[in-house]
Amino acid sequence: MINILTTYDVNGIRQALSAHPGLANEGIPYDDVNTTKAHPLHRICDGVFRKIIRKKKPLNWQRYFWSTGRTLMATA
């Protein structure tokens, strides 16, 4: 999922979430060294902060989640 997010593959996101809706709330590791998992929205924010994800792209993903009726739930 993180590869899909960092390459801005909107179709890939759609396909992944259609096949596995639970991915919308499944933890994603920070990187290969820090494997601590966090919510996908948290990892998107990390990518924006690290400048590997451009700031406008996450808005498209958020709109997609909302347009399909998915809810993004923060988990601990």
WOGI-V427154 format. One record per backbone hydrogen bond with DSSP energy under -1.0 kcal/mol. CO is the residue of the C=O (numbers start at 0). NH is the residue of the N-H. Records with the same first field share a line. If there is no record, write none. Layout:
BEGIN
CO->NH  NH
END
This chain:
BEGIN
0->4
1->5
2->6
3->8
4->7
7->9
8->12
9->13
10->14
11->15
12->16
13->17
14->18
15->19
19->22
20->23
21->24
27->37
33->30
37->27
38->42
39->43
40->44
41->45
42->46
43->47
44->48
45->49
46->51  52
56->60
57->61
58->62
59->63
60->64
61->65
62->66
63->67
64->69
65->68
END
